[in-house]
Amino acid sequence: MSAPPSESSRERGSYPKGVARRQEILDRAIEVFAKRGAQRTSLRAIAQEVGVTHAALTHYFGSLEELLVAVYRESELRLDDSAPAAPPDENPAESMRVSAEKNREIPGMVQLYSTLVATALEEGHSAAQEFATARFARLRAELAQRVRHLQSVGGLREDLDPELVAALIIAASDGLQTQWLLDPTVDLEAGLGMLGVLIAKPPTGH
């Protein structure tokens, strides 16, 4: 049996009309951030672009930081839902390369993600810290599991630590995306592709 809604969830609009209104605002906010990223942003400025009052935005999201987290999470879920599942035997670096290629189409979201991670490193930003910490932990676990599977079937080098490989792939993906934001000539897909070659098991006889 599920627990009854808390007072805070009631205040944020957990009933059907409130949920629908929050989603409507979130949908519009995603469109805005996909185009402009998170630079020079305030709740009041976002409210104006989204077409709602500042009070409404504060009511449903509480703070700018909470809104940024909600926007990125929803955008990521939509990308995951629309993308075909990665083949179980696909090199994990290749999977990240495919994701990075899709991200290039929405540079505003890449910039928003980088902003959230940078914010998470500062004190007093619990929403961003919880988001980034949980996301990194989830990705490391998923990638490490795939690495172990590929090692068991001979697809990746057996001498590599799965957890470290997972952390390295995430670091390479995030770092290359940051460099690409600063310099569009950086070929982040090629960089991740090269990493995939480095962790792959050489063909027999080499």
GROMACS elastic network, one bead per residue, 0.5 to 0.9 nm:
[ bonds ]
;  ai    aj funct       b0    kb
    2     5     6  0.89666   500
    3     6     6  0.84315   500
    5     8     6  0.81051   500
    5     9     6  0.60780   500
    5    10     6  0.65866   500
    5    14     6  0.76063   500
    6     9     6  0.52422   500
    6    10     6  0.63350   500
    6    11     6  0.86911   500
    7    10     6  0.50650   500
    7    11     6  0.62092   500
    7    12     6  0.87293   500
    8    11     6  0.50253   500
    8    12     6  0.63039   500
    8    13     6  0.88288   500
    9    12     6  0.50150   500
    9    13     6  0.63747   500
    9    14     6  0.54813   500
    9    15     6  0.88245   500
   10    13     6  0.52145   500
   10    14     6  0.51708   500
   10    15     6  0.71034   500
   10    18     6  0.88646   500
   11    14     6  0.74941   500
   11    59     6  0.75049   500
   11    60     6  0.82114   500
   12    15     6  0.89807   500
   12    18     6  0.74856   500
   12    19     6  0.85919   500
   12    22     6  0.85696   500
   12    59     6  0.58754   500
   12    61     6  0.73299   500
   12    62     6  0.81771   500
   13    16     6  0.79254   500
   13    17     6  0.75037   500
   13    19     6  0.59252   500
   13    20     6  0.89368   500
   13    21     6  0.82952   500
   13    22     6  0.75465   500
   13    59     6  0.81202   500
   13    60     6  0.67721   500
   14    17     6  0.80398   500
   14    18     6  0.56643   500
   14    19     6  0.54774   500
   15    18     6  0.52432   500
   15    19     6  0.59606   500
   15    20     6  0.85677   500
   16    19     6  0.50838   500
   16    20     6  0.61000   500
   16    21     6  0.85422   500
   17    20     6  0.51257   500
   17    21     6  0.60956   500
   17    22     6  0.85456   500
   18    21     6  0.50855   500
   18    22     6  0.60507   500
   18    23     6  0.85371   500
   18    60     6  0.83709   500
   19    22     6  0.51286   500
   19    23     6  0.61650   500
   19    24     6  0.85733   500
   20    23     6  0.51310   500
   20    24     6  0.61356   500
   20    25     6  0.87252   500
   21    25     6  0.62918   500
   21    26     6  0.85441   500
   21    60     6  0.86991   500
   22    25     6  0.51952   500
   22    26     6  0.60883   500
   22    27     6  0.86048   500
   22    57     6  0.86400   500
   22    60     6  0.60853   500
   22    61     6  0.83577   500
   23    27     6  0.59779   500
   23    28     6  0.86034   500
   24    27     6  0.51900   500
   24    28     6  0.64905   500
   24    29     6  0.86807   500
   25    28     6  0.52824   500
   25    29     6  0.61034   500
   25    30     6  0.86807   500
   25    50     6  0.70165   500
   25    51     6  0.85212   500
   25    52     6  0.78191   500
   25    57     6  0.78970   500
   25    60     6  0.87702   500
   26    30     6  0.61246   500
   26    31     6  0.87396   500
   26    50     6  0.88801   500
   26    67     6  0.83034   500
   26    70     6  0.77032   500
   26    71     6  0.64504   500
   26    74     6  0.81600   500
   27    30     6  0.52966   500
   27    31     6  0.66711   500
   27    32     6  0.89777   500
   27    71     6  0.82508   500
   27    74     6  0.86397   500
   28    31     6  0.51983   500
   28    32     6  0.64340   500
   28    33     6  0.88420   500
   28    49     6  0.87677   500
   28    50     6  0.57615   500
   28    51     6  0.84921   500
   29    33     6  0.61338   500
   29    34     6  0.84385   500
   29    46     6  0.75457   500
   29    47     6  0.86247   500
   29    49     6  0.81883   500
   29    50     6  0.58979   500
   29    67     6  0.86945   500
   29    71     6  0.68521   500
   30    33     6  0.52048   500
   30    34     6  0.59192   500
   30    35     6  0.86585   500
   30    71     6  0.57016   500
   30    72     6  0.78128   500
   30    74     6  0.80662   500
   30    75     6  0.68195   500
   30   109     6  0.85770   500
   31    34     6  0.52595   500
   31    35     6  0.66290   500
   31    36     6  0.88894   500
   31    50     6  0.87554   500
   32    35     6  0.54924   500
   32    36     6  0.62217   500
   32    37     6  0.77855   500
   32    46     6  0.80379   500
   32    49     6  0.71905   500
   32    50     6  0.71285   500
   32   108     6  0.87323   500
   33    36     6  0.50266   500
   33    38     6  0.65223   500
   33    68     6  0.88197   500
   33    71     6  0.79586   500
   33    72     6  0.89518   500
   33   108     6  0.57898   500
   33   109     6  0.65021   500
   33   112     6  0.74656   500
   34    37     6  0.59599   500
   34    75     6  0.89438   500
   34   106     6  0.57058   500
   34   107     6  0.68936   500
   34   109     6  0.52593   500
   34   110     6  0.86039   500
   34   112     6  0.84999   500
   35   106     6  0.73535   500
   35   107     6  0.75723   500
   35   108     6  0.53065   500
   35   109     6  0.80887   500
   36    39     6  0.72145   500
   36   107     6  0.84829   500
   36   108     6  0.53820   500
   36   109     6  0.84925   500
   36   111     6  0.87874   500
   36   112     6  0.89660   500
   37    41     6  0.86801   500
   37   107     6  0.73448   500
   37   109     6  0.58834   500
   37   110     6  0.76523   500
   37   111     6  0.54628   500
   37   112     6  0.51846   500
   37   113     6  0.88275   500
   37   115     6  0.88753   500
   38    41     6  0.57427   500
   38    42     6  0.89749   500
   38    68     6  0.79668   500
   38   108     6  0.73468   500
   38   109     6  0.82806   500
   38   111     6  0.67174   500
   38   112     6  0.51279   500
   38   113     6  0.87787   500
   38   115     6  0.69686   500
   38   116     6  0.89981   500
   39   111     6  0.82734   500
   39   112     6  0.81357   500
   39   115     6  0.84557   500
   40    45     6  0.89073   500
   41    44     6  0.84077   500
   41    45     6  0.64972   500
   41    46     6  0.68606   500
   41    64     6  0.84585   500
   42    45     6  0.51823   500
   42    46     6  0.61546   500
   42    47     6  0.84918   500
   42    64     6  0.67948   500
   43    46     6  0.50797   500
   43    47     6  0.59585   500
   43    48     6  0.85867   500
   43    54     6  0.66270   500
   43    57     6  0.72302   500
   43    58     6  0.77084   500
   43    63     6  0.74881   500
   43    64     6  0.56147   500
   43    67     6  0.85909   500
   44    47     6  0.50948   500
   44    48     6  0.63537   500
   44    49     6  0.88338   500
   44    53     6  0.78750   500
   44    54     6  0.53040   500
   44    55     6  0.88690   500
   44    57     6  0.84328   500
   45    48     6  0.52005   500
   45    49     6  0.64164   500
   45    50     6  0.86680   500
   45    54     6  0.84373   500
   46    49     6  0.50572   500
   46    50     6  0.59304   500
   46    51     6  0.82960   500
   46    52     6  0.86683   500
   46    54     6  0.82963   500
   46    57     6  0.85724   500
   47    50     6  0.50813   500
   47    51     6  0.58517   500
   47    52     6  0.51307   500
   47    53     6  0.57000   500
   47    54     6  0.53807   500
   47    55     6  0.87083   500
   47    56     6  0.81795   500
   47    57     6  0.63862   500
   48    51     6  0.51239   500
   48    52     6  0.62537   500
   48    53     6  0.70242   500
   48    54     6  0.77053   500
   49    52     6  0.79584   500
   50    53     6  0.88327   500
   52    55     6  0.82617   500
   52    56     6  0.64380   500
   52    57     6  0.70142   500
   53    56     6  0.52076   500
   53    57     6  0.65415   500
   53    58     6  0.87556   500
   54    57     6  0.52408   500
   54    58     6  0.62407   500
   54    59     6  0.85855   500
   55    58     6  0.51312   500
   55    59     6  0.60304   500
   55    60     6  0.87929   500
   56    60     6  0.63768   500
   56    61     6  0.85628   500
   57    60     6  0.54714   500
   57    61     6  0.59681   500
   57    62     6  0.73589   500
   57    63     6  0.82715   500
   57    64     6  0.88978   500
   57    67     6  0.83828   500
   58    61     6  0.53147   500
   58    63     6  0.60680   500
   58    64     6  0.81434   500
   58    67     6  0.88843   500
   59    62     6  0.57993   500
   59    63     6  0.88446   500
   60    63     6  0.89430   500
   60    67     6  0.86412   500
   61    64     6  0.74950   500
   61    65     6  0.86170   500
   61    66     6  0.58065   500
   61    67     6  0.53870   500
   61    70     6  0.81152   500
   62    65     6  0.83721   500
   62    66     6  0.64756   500
   62    67     6  0.75323   500
   63    66     6  0.52683   500
   63    67     6  0.63341   500
   63    68     6  0.87666   500
   64    67     6  0.50846   500
   64    68     6  0.62279   500
   64    69     6  0.87326   500
   65    68     6  0.51609   500
   65    69     6  0.63344   500
   65    70     6  0.86734   500
   65   116     6  0.80959   500
   65   119     6  0.87956   500
   65   125     6  0.76589   500
   65   126     6  0.89340   500
   65   127     6  0.65383   500
   65   128     6  0.67063   500
   66    69     6  0.51660   500
   66    70     6  0.61432   500
   66    71     6  0.85934   500
   66   127     6  0.60639   500
   66   128     6  0.76485   500
   67    70     6  0.50631   500
   67    71     6  0.60574   500
   67    72     6  0.86192   500
   68    71     6  0.51591   500
   68    72     6  0.62311   500
   68    73     6  0.85703   500
   68   112     6  0.74487   500
   68   113     6  0.87286   500
   68   116     6  0.74729   500
   68   128     6  0.84953   500
   69    72     6  0.53119   500
   69    73     6  0.60653   500
   69    74     6  0.85500   500
   69   113     6  0.86687   500
   69   116     6  0.73789   500
   69   127     6  0.72395   500
   69   128     6  0.66739   500
   69   131     6  0.69429   500
   70    73     6  0.52110   500
   70    74     6  0.60914   500
   70    75     6  0.84971   500
   71    74     6  0.53466   500
   71    75     6  0.61163   500
   71    76     6  0.85868   500
   71   109     6  0.89163   500
   72    75     6  0.50723   500
   72    76     6  0.60177   500
   72    77     6  0.85488   500
   72   109     6  0.69520   500
   72   112     6  0.73144   500
   72   113     6  0.69150   500
   73    76     6  0.51373   500
   73    77     6  0.61811   500
   73    78     6  0.86970   500
   73   131     6  0.87718   500
   74    77     6  0.51150   500
   74    78     6  0.62954   500
   74    79     6  0.87482   500
   75    78     6  0.51953   500
   75    79     6  0.63444   500
   75    80     6  0.87158   500
   75   109     6  0.80094   500
   76    79     6  0.51165   500
   76    80     6  0.61608   500
   76    81     6  0.85772   500
   77    80     6  0.50703   500
   77    81     6  0.60760   500
   77    82     6  0.85950   500
   78    81     6  0.50698   500
   78    82     6  0.61325   500
   78    83     6  0.85389   500
   79    82     6  0.52131   500
   79    83     6  0.60327   500
   79    99     6  0.89539   500
   79   102     6  0.84685   500
   80    83     6  0.52898   500
   80    84     6  0.78721   500
   80    85     6  0.82232   500
   81    84     6  0.77441   500
   81    85     6  0.88219   500
   83    86     6  0.86038   500
   84    87     6  0.88182   500
   85    88     6  0.85884   500
   86    89     6  0.82844   500
   86    90     6  0.66650   500
   86    92     6  0.89579   500
   86    95     6  0.65951   500
   87    90     6  0.52857   500
   87    91     6  0.88932   500
   87    95     6  0.88810   500
   88    91     6  0.86089   500
   88   146     6  0.74175   500
   88   149     6  0.84164   500
   88   150     6  0.83850   500
   89    92     6  0.86208   500
   89   146     6  0.79803   500
   89   149     6  0.79619   500
   89   150     6  0.62797   500
   89   153     6  0.86003   500
   89   155     6  0.74282   500
   90    93     6  0.84344   500
   90    94     6  0.67974   500
   90    95     6  0.68789   500
   90   146     6  0.85915   500
   90   150     6  0.82001   500
   90   155     6  0.86197   500
   91    94     6  0.51605   500
   91    95     6  0.65460   500
   91    96     6  0.89902   500
   91   146     6  0.82618   500
   91   147     6  0.79233   500
   91   150     6  0.77312   500
   91   155     6  0.77020   500
   91   156     6  0.78059   500
   91   196     6  0.63558   500
   91   197     6  0.88369   500
   91   199     6  0.86227   500
   91   200     6  0.75113   500
   92    96     6  0.64163   500
   92    97     6  0.85863   500
   92   143     6  0.63724   500
   92   144     6  0.88607   500
   92   146     6  0.68973   500
   92   147     6  0.70126   500
   92   166     6  0.81521   500
   92   169     6  0.78070   500
   92   196     6  0.73153   500
   93    96     6  0.51284   500
   93    97     6  0.61472   500
   93    98     6  0.87513   500
   93   143     6  0.89775   500
   93   166     6  0.88264   500
   93   169     6  0.60938   500
   93   170     6  0.87571   500
   93   173     6  0.86023   500
   93   192     6  0.58537   500
   93   193     6  0.66564   500
   93   194     6  0.86226   500
   93   195     6  0.64593   500
   93   197     6  0.86417   500
   93   199     6  0.85694   500
   94    98     6  0.62672   500
   94    99     6  0.86565   500
   94   189     6  0.87232   500
   94   192     6  0.68053   500
   94   193     6  0.60571   500
   94   195     6  0.85618   500
   94   196     6  0.61083   500
   95    98     6  0.52034   500
   95    99     6  0.63855   500
   95   100     6  0.86924   500
   96   100     6  0.60495   500
   96   101     6  0.85332   500
   96   169     6  0.76573   500
   96   170     6  0.80105   500
   96   173     6  0.68416   500
   96   189     6  0.86017   500
   96   192     6  0.72264   500
   97   100     6  0.50265   500
   97   101     6  0.61770   500
   97   102     6  0.87632   500
   97   173     6  0.76926   500
   97   188     6  0.77057   500
   97   189     6  0.51713   500
   97   190     6  0.79431   500
   97   191     6  0.84076   500
   97   192     6  0.55101   500
   97   193     6  0.65388   500
   98   101     6  0.50838   500
   98   102     6  0.64676   500
   98   103     6  0.87263   500
   98   189     6  0.76318   500
   99   102     6  0.51793   500
   99   103     6  0.61975   500
   99   104     6  0.88325   500
  100   104     6  0.63546   500
  100   173     6  0.73252   500
  100   177     6  0.75688   500
  100   188     6  0.73909   500
  100   189     6  0.66240   500
  100   192     6  0.88504   500
  101   104     6  0.53736   500
  101   105     6  0.74305   500
  101   188     6  0.82801   500
  101   189     6  0.64815   500
  102   105     6  0.56806   500
  102   106     6  0.75920   500
  103   106     6  0.53837   500
  103   107     6  0.65344   500
  103   109     6  0.75290   500
  103   110     6  0.65285   500
  103   177     6  0.89456   500
  104   107     6  0.55512   500
  104   110     6  0.77427   500
  104   177     6  0.87540   500
  105   108     6  0.88997   500
  106   109     6  0.56749   500
  106   110     6  0.68307   500
  107   111     6  0.61600   500
  107   112     6  0.85023   500
  107   181     6  0.76384   500
  108   111     6  0.51219   500
  108   112     6  0.61188   500
  108   113     6  0.86718   500
  109   113     6  0.60698   500
  109   114     6  0.85439   500
  110   113     6  0.51513   500
  110   114     6  0.63053   500
  110   115     6  0.86616   500
  110   177     6  0.73849   500
  110   178     6  0.82586   500
  110   181     6  0.79693   500
  111   114     6  0.51067   500
  111   115     6  0.61835   500
  111   116     6  0.87038   500
  111   177     6  0.88834   500
  111   178     6  0.80488   500
  111   181     6  0.72208   500
  112   115     6  0.50389   500
  112   116     6  0.62643   500
  112   117     6  0.87789   500
  113   116     6  0.51142   500
  113   117     6  0.63173   500
  113   118     6  0.86466   500
  114   117     6  0.52237   500
  114   118     6  0.61756   500
  114   119     6  0.85307   500
  114   174     6  0.80573   500
  114   177     6  0.86324   500
  114   178     6  0.71297   500
  115   118     6  0.51420   500
  115   119     6  0.60314   500
  115   120     6  0.85557   500
  116   119     6  0.50030   500
  116   120     6  0.61034   500
  116   121     6  0.89365   500
  116   128     6  0.57557   500
  116   129     6  0.82805   500
  116   131     6  0.83281   500
  116   132     6  0.74200   500
  117   120     6  0.50376   500
  117   121     6  0.68181   500
  117   128     6  0.69662   500
  117   129     6  0.76720   500
  117   131     6  0.85586   500
  117   132     6  0.59984   500
  118   121     6  0.55021   500
  118   122     6  0.73277   500
  118   128     6  0.87382   500
  119   122     6  0.54680   500
  119   123     6  0.84315   500
  119   125     6  0.67616   500
  119   128     6  0.63349   500
  119   129     6  0.75965   500
  120   123     6  0.76127   500
  120   124     6  0.86803   500
  120   125     6  0.60679   500
  120   126     6  0.73552   500
  120   127     6  0.79008   500
  120   130     6  0.78784   500
  120   131     6  0.81357   500
  120   132     6  0.66538   500
  120   133     6  0.83900   500
  121   125     6  0.81502   500
  121   128     6  0.85386   500
  121   129     6  0.70739   500
  122   125     6  0.64313   500
  122   129     6  0.84005   500
  123   126     6  0.78985   500
  123   129     6  0.88784   500
  124   127     6  0.89412   500
  124   129     6  0.89022   500
  125   128     6  0.56911   500
  125   129     6  0.61548   500
  125   130     6  0.86872   500
  126   130     6  0.59276   500
  126   131     6  0.83888   500
  127   130     6  0.53281   500
  127   131     6  0.61658   500
  127   132     6  0.86816   500
  128   131     6  0.50497   500
  128   132     6  0.60506   500
  128   133     6  0.83955   500
  129   132     6  0.53082   500
  129   133     6  0.59001   500
  129   134     6  0.83387   500
  130   133     6  0.52832   500
  130   134     6  0.59370   500
  130   135     6  0.83337   500
  131   134     6  0.54302   500
  131   135     6  0.60269   500
  131   136     6  0.86095   500
  132   135     6  0.51175   500
  132   136     6  0.60746   500
  132   137     6  0.85127   500
  133   136     6  0.53681   500
  133   137     6  0.61888   500
  133   138     6  0.86364   500
  134   137     6  0.51412   500
  134   138     6  0.60783   500
  134   139     6  0.85898   500
  135   138     6  0.51526   500
  135   139     6  0.61186   500
  135   140     6  0.85019   500
  136   139     6  0.51970   500
  136   140     6  0.60049   500
  136   141     6  0.85346   500
  136   167     6  0.83873   500
  136   170     6  0.79548   500
  137   140     6  0.52120   500
  137   141     6  0.61873   500
  137   142     6  0.86686   500
  138   141     6  0.52332   500
  138   142     6  0.61918   500
  138   143     6  0.85800   500
  139   142     6  0.51163   500
  139   143     6  0.59492   500
  139   144     6  0.82780   500
  139   166     6  0.77043   500
  139   167     6  0.84924   500
  139   170     6  0.77399   500
  140   143     6  0.52629   500
  140   144     6  0.58292   500
  140   145     6  0.84167   500
  140   163     6  0.66489   500
  140   164     6  0.86328   500
  140   165     6  0.87484   500
  140   166     6  0.51587   500
  140   167     6  0.59286   500
  140   169     6  0.89017   500
  140   170     6  0.76520   500
  141   144     6  0.51927   500
  141   145     6  0.61283   500
  141   146     6  0.87110   500
  141   163     6  0.75175   500
  141   166     6  0.76890   500
  142   145     6  0.52754   500
  142   146     6  0.64383   500
  142   147     6  0.87659   500
  142   166     6  0.82245   500
  143   146     6  0.50855   500
  143   147     6  0.61319   500
  143   148     6  0.86814   500
  143   162     6  0.79648   500
  143   163     6  0.79483   500
  143   165     6  0.81535   500
  143   166     6  0.51919   500
  143   167     6  0.84438   500
  143   169     6  0.84710   500
  143   170     6  0.89597   500
  144   148     6  0.62011   500
  144   149     6  0.86131   500
  144   161     6  0.86099   500
  144   163     6  0.51471   500
  144   164     6  0.80546   500
  144   165     6  0.71075   500
  144   166     6  0.52221   500
  144   167     6  0.84500   500
  145   148     6  0.52220   500
  145   149     6  0.63175   500
  145   150     6  0.87532   500
  145   162     6  0.74824   500
  145   163     6  0.85117   500
  145   166     6  0.88468   500
  146   149     6  0.50347   500
  146   150     6  0.61625   500
  146   151     6  0.85200   500
  146   162     6  0.84577   500
  146   166     6  0.89934   500
  147   150     6  0.51485   500
  147   151     6  0.60670   500
  147   152     6  0.85820   500
  147   155     6  0.86973   500
  147   156     6  0.71043   500
  147   161     6  0.87826   500
  147   162     6  0.55928   500
  147   163     6  0.84151   500
  147   165     6  0.76613   500
  147   166     6  0.76072   500
  148   151     6  0.50700   500
  148   152     6  0.62164   500
  148   153     6  0.88737   500
  148   156     6  0.84858   500
  148   158     6  0.85430   500
  148   161     6  0.87775   500
  148   162     6  0.60860   500
  149   152     6  0.51198   500
  149   153     6  0.65428   500
  149   154     6  0.87411   500
  149   155     6  0.84440   500
  149   156     6  0.88690   500
  150   153     6  0.52092   500
  150   154     6  0.60394   500
  150   156     6  0.55333   500
  150   157     6  0.85730   500
  150   158     6  0.89508   500
  151   154     6  0.50992   500
  151   155     6  0.56245   500
  151   157     6  0.61825   500
  151   158     6  0.54189   500
  151   159     6  0.89589   500
  151   160     6  0.88907   500
  151   162     6  0.88540   500
  151   201     6  0.84577   500
  152   155     6  0.76165   500
  152   156     6  0.82516   500
  152   158     6  0.79330   500
  153   156     6  0.80958   500
  154   157     6  0.73305   500
  154   158     6  0.78157   500
  154   200     6  0.89407   500
  154   201     6  0.68568   500
  155   158     6  0.88682   500
  155   200     6  0.62445   500
  155   201     6  0.57300   500
  155   202     6  0.88039   500
  156   159     6  0.88746   500
  156   160     6  0.83754   500
  156   199     6  0.60020   500
  156   202     6  0.82832   500
  157   160     6  0.61027   500
  157   198     6  0.89818   500
  157   199     6  0.60614   500
  157   200     6  0.57408   500
  157   202     6  0.78102   500
  158   161     6  0.80299   500
  158   201     6  0.78646   500
  160   163     6  0.88422   500
  160   164     6  0.77247   500
  160   165     6  0.68906   500
  160   199     6  0.78593   500
  161   164     6  0.53772   500
  161   165     6  0.61302   500
  161   166     6  0.86729   500
  162   165     6  0.50745   500
  162   166     6  0.61427   500
  162   167     6  0.86769   500
  163   166     6  0.50990   500
  163   167     6  0.62573   500
  163   168     6  0.85929   500
  164   167     6  0.50481   500
  164   168     6  0.60140   500
  164   169     6  0.85773   500
  165   168     6  0.50370   500
  165   169     6  0.61715   500
  165   170     6  0.87128   500
  165   199     6  0.81190   500
  166   169     6  0.52663   500
  166   170     6  0.64084   500
  166   171     6  0.86703   500
  167   170     6  0.52539   500
  167   171     6  0.61180   500
  167   172     6  0.85922   500
  168   172     6  0.60144   500
  168   173     6  0.85011   500
  169   172     6  0.51051   500
  169   173     6  0.61016   500
  169   174     6  0.86011   500
  169   192     6  0.77694   500
  169   195     6  0.77293   500
  169   196     6  0.87973   500
  170   173     6  0.51089   500
  170   174     6  0.60792   500
  170   175     6  0.83137   500
  171   174     6  0.52900   500
  171   175     6  0.57985   500
  171   176     6  0.82878   500
  172   175     6  0.51556   500
  172   176     6  0.58579   500
  172   177     6  0.83619   500
  172   188     6  0.88027   500
  172   191     6  0.80090   500
  172   192     6  0.70055   500
  172   195     6  0.83357   500
  173   176     6  0.53371   500
  173   177     6  0.61144   500
  173   178     6  0.86746   500
  173   188     6  0.74764   500
  173   189     6  0.87646   500
  173   191     6  0.85286   500
  173   192     6  0.68152   500
  174   177     6  0.51345   500
  174   178     6  0.62429   500
  174   179     6  0.87349   500
  175   178     6  0.51530   500
  175   179     6  0.63194   500
  175   180     6  0.86126   500
  175   188     6  0.89520   500
  176   179     6  0.50237   500
  176   180     6  0.60476   500
  176   181     6  0.86254   500
  176   186     6  0.75644   500
  176   187     6  0.80086   500
  176   188     6  0.52739   500
  176   189     6  0.85940   500
  176   191     6  0.75343   500
  176   192     6  0.83677   500
  177   181     6  0.62086   500
  177   182     6  0.87496   500
  177   186     6  0.86478   500
  177   188     6  0.64475   500
  178   181     6  0.51297   500
  178   182     6  0.65225   500
  178   183     6  0.85920   500
  179   182     6  0.51583   500
  179   183     6  0.58691   500
  179   184     6  0.77846   500
  179   186     6  0.66176   500
  179   188     6  0.82589   500
  180   185     6  0.68250   500
  180   186     6  0.51596   500
  180   187     6  0.72917   500
  180   188     6  0.67912   500
  181   184     6  0.61160   500
  181   186     6  0.87348   500
  182   186     6  0.87520   500
  183   186     6  0.59487   500
  184   187     6  0.77496   500
  185   188     6  0.89498   500
  186   189     6  0.89064   500
  186   190     6  0.89455   500
  186   191     6  0.87302   500
  187   190     6  0.54250   500
  187   191     6  0.63724   500
  187   192     6  0.89247   500
  188   191     6  0.50054   500
  188   192     6  0.62973   500
  188   193     6  0.84981   500
  189   192     6  0.52723   500
  189   193     6  0.60641   500
  189   194     6  0.86290   500
  190   194     6  0.61084   500
  190   195     6  0.86425   500
  191   194     6  0.51548   500
  191   195     6  0.64048   500
  191   196     6  0.87872   500
  192   196     6  0.62822   500
  192   197     6  0.88108   500
  193   196     6  0.50655   500
  193   197     6  0.65373   500
  193   198     6  0.88870   500
  194   197     6  0.51108   500
  194   198     6  0.63828   500
  194   199     6  0.89527   500
  195   198     6  0.50313   500
  195   199     6  0.64311   500
  195   200     6  0.85950   500
  196   199     6  0.54578   500
  196   200     6  0.60832   500
  197   200     6  0.51629   500
  197   201     6  0.82327   500
  197   202     6  0.86147   500
  198   201     6  0.81888   500
  198   202     6  0.88824   500
  199   202     6  0.88561   500
  200   203     6  0.89521   500
  201   204     6  0.86225   500
  202   205     6  0.82197   500
  202   206     6  0.62570   500
  203   206     6  0.59464   500
